[in-house]
Amino acid sequence: MKIKRILKWGTRAVLLALILAFLVGFIAYWRSTNECDRKTAPVNPMKAIVHCEYGGPEVLTLVDVEKPAPADNQVLVKVRAASVNPLDLTIRGPLLLRPMFGMRKPKDTRLGVDYAGTVEAVGKNVTQFKPGDEVFGGKNGAIAEYVCVLADRSVVLKPANMTFEQAASVPVAAITALQGLRDKGKIRAGQKVLINGASGGVGTFAVQIAKSFGAEVTGVCSTRNVDLVRSIGADRVIDYTKEDFTNGAQRYDLIYDLIGNHSFSERRRILNPNGICVMAGVGGAGWHDGMGMRLVGELNAYVRSRFVHEKFLAYIAEFNKKDMMVLADLMQGGKLTPVIDKTYKLSETPEALRYLETGHARGKVVINVEQDNKN
Ligand SMILES: NC(=O)c1ccc[n+]([C@@H]2O[C@H](COP(=O)([O-])OP(=O)(O)OC[C@H]3O[C@@H](n4cnc5c(N)ncnc54)[C@H](OP(=O)(O)O)[C@@H]3O)[C@@H](O)[C@H]2O)c1
């Protein structure tokens, strides 16, 4: 009798919880709104790329929004160039991320993170920067004519030997490569390092950063990118259309993997004892066939590596000023030169994202914000 009663009340409690969860989800979905719904005309307008709805690059529009004004600890930057990253494709609103980004509509309608530009004004507490300084950094909503950024965050002076377009291509991709190789991969001089996905946005920085640490670098890419990967410093290049790098005799101390298209056992076999595999991504930008399986494979590799000497690690890169300065120094010293594949105008941002989404960019895809202003 007692068990029956427990089962009856237990079932009712589960049902009630499910109905409540459904109601909360339903309300959250329909209450989900964004600034596009509050149709107020900007008092002090600037151009910016926005997406009022979730969807592909076609939902992006170039519109007038309110130009930001710097707070006491902020810097107002006139953006001269920006760049796009796989991260920007979250405009498609993947279901798993919607509780964070907005259920029905994106909470944040602005696009982009990477920028380079000129300081136009500074808040009264800012001492590190002055109007006219050329800077670069990372800030949400960077694909616009202006951004306001906290002076003590990830904004640093642009090396004089770099153009705005080059500097704008650096932040997300290069910080990802730096933190993956240095912090996760514990890269050291003389080590044998393999970079899978060496010709993309992150990969072209990873090859150069690994070389700057004194490593012996092997890059993996397709036939058309072999010369490019060699030209940025790779000691050896493997064309994945002709050779499977996991079948070779070569052993590596570190695998920096941006593609994740090989199993745990295949990669472990080519690692030296106690070697490290840093799992940074699952292929070029965009969603491609087999990516779901790659994600499952990376999770499997992470779990299985807990029981062996070789480490398989994953991570999400994070901005900080110190690392931005490391990158600026590498550029200044000629050890890091961004590879720019294509440059688009601000109004052509949808095309830029469409191109990135093919997953076969060669280096970085850049937006020249100034070009639209000149026309
Ligand atoms: N962990 C993090 O914090 C973090 C941060 C940024 C990015 N990521 C991830 O890192 C990955 C790479 O990002 P990205 O910005 O470099 O993307 P991307 O610029 O779109 O990468 C494009 C490159 O991937 C190469 N590629 C595609 N399939 C390949 C394969 N089977 N083998 C070798 N290379 C292949 C392409 O070369 P071919 O044309 O020759 O095929 C192309 O040059 C993405 O999955 C991204 O989500 C992670």
The ligand as a MOL file (V3000), in Angstrom:
LIG
                    3D

  0  0  0     0  0            999 V3000
M  V30 BEGIN CTAB
M  V30 COUNTS 48 52 0 0 0
M  V30 BEGIN ATOM
M  V30 1 N 38.5320 26.3860 -28.3870 0
M  V30 2 C 38.3320 27.6540 -28.6850 0
M  V30 3 O 38.3240 28.5450 -27.8090 0
M  V30 4 C 38.1550 28.0370 -30.1380 0
M  V30 5 C 38.2990 29.3570 -30.5510 0
M  V30 6 C 38.2020 29.6610 -31.9150 0
M  V30 7 C 37.9020 28.6290 -32.8220 0
M  V30 8 N 37.7120 27.3630 -32.3470 0 CHG=1
M  V30 9 C 37.3990 26.2550 -33.2770 0
M  V30 10 O 38.5740 25.9570 -34.0120 0
M  V30 11 C 38.2090 25.4570 -35.2920 0
M  V30 12 C 38.9810 26.2080 -36.3590 0
M  V30 13 O 38.6340 27.5860 -36.3030 0
M  V30 14 P 39.1320 28.5430 -37.4700 0
M  V30 15 O 38.7680 29.9270 -37.0850 0
M  V30 16 O 40.5280 28.2160 -37.8110 0 CHG=-1
M  V30 17 O 38.1610 28.0360 -38.6450 0
M  V30 18 P 38.3410 28.2990 -40.2000 0
M  V30 19 O 39.1790 29.4850 -40.4470 0
M  V30 20 O 36.9730 28.2480 -40.7890 0
M  V30 21 O 39.1500 26.9890 -40.6800 0
M  V30 22 C 39.1730 26.7430 -42.0300 0
M  V30 23 C 40.3130 25.8020 -42.3490 0
M  V30 24 O 40.0060 24.4710 -41.8700 0
M  V30 25 C 40.6740 23.5770 -42.7600 0
M  V30 26 N 40.0980 22.2510 -42.7750 0
M  V30 27 C 38.8210 21.8960 -43.0070 0
M  V30 28 N 38.7230 20.5440 -42.9750 0
M  V30 29 C 39.9630 20.0550 -42.7350 0
M  V30 30 C 40.5050 18.7560 -42.5600 0
M  V30 31 N 39.7480 17.6620 -42.6710 0
M  V30 32 N 41.8270 18.6270 -42.2810 0
M  V30 33 C 42.6180 19.7170 -42.1640 0
M  V30 34 N 42.1650 20.9830 -42.3260 0
M  V30 35 C 40.8450 21.1520 -42.5980 0
M  V30 36 C 40.4440 24.2210 -44.1120 0
M  V30 37 O 41.4790 23.7930 -44.9740 0
M  V30 38 P 41.1150 23.1090 -46.3760 0
M  V30 39 O 40.3440 24.1310 -47.1610 0
M  V30 40 O 42.4490 22.7890 -46.8860 0
M  V30 41 O 40.2740 21.9100 -46.0590 0
M  V30 42 C 40.5270 25.7230 -43.8340 0
M  V30 43 O 41.7700 26.2850 -44.1840 0
M  V30 44 C 36.6920 25.6120 -35.4030 0
M  V30 45 O 36.0970 24.3630 -35.1350 0
M  V30 46 C 36.3590 26.6090 -34.3240 0
M  V30 47 O 35.0530 26.4540 -33.8320 0
M  V30 48 C 37.8380 27.0420 -31.0390 0
M  V30 END ATOM
M  V30 BEGIN BOND
M  V30 1 1 1 2
M  V30 2 2 2 3
M  V30 3 1 2 4
M  V30 4 1 4 5
M  V30 5 2 4 48
M  V30 6 2 5 6
M  V30 7 1 6 7
M  V30 8 2 7 8
M  V30 9 1 8 9
M  V30 10 1 8 48
M  V30 11 1 9 10
M  V30 12 1 9 46
M  V30 13 1 10 11
M  V30 14 1 11 12
M  V30 15 1 11 44
M  V30 16 1 12 13
M  V30 17 1 13 14
M  V30 18 2 14 15
M  V30 19 1 14 16
M  V30 20 1 14 17
M  V30 21 1 17 18
M  V30 22 2 18 19
M  V30 23 1 18 20
M  V30 24 1 18 21
M  V30 25 1 21 22
M  V30 26 1 22 23
M  V30 27 1 23 24
M  V30 28 1 23 42
M  V30 29 1 24 25
M  V30 30 1 25 26
M  V30 31 1 25 36
M  V30 32 1 26 27
M  V30 33 1 26 35
M  V30 34 2 27 28
M  V30 35 1 28 29
M  V30 36 1 29 30
M  V30 37 2 29 35
M  V30 38 1 30 31
M  V30 39 2 30 32
M  V30 40 1 32 33
M  V30 41 2 33 34
M  V30 42 1 34 35
M  V30 43 1 36 37
M  V30 44 1 36 42
M  V30 45 1 37 38
M  V30 46 2 38 39
M  V30 47 1 38 40
M  V30 48 1 38 41
M  V30 49 1 42 43
M  V30 50 1 44 45
M  V30 51 1 44 46
M  V30 52 1 46 47
M  V30 END BOND
M  V30 END CTAB
M  END
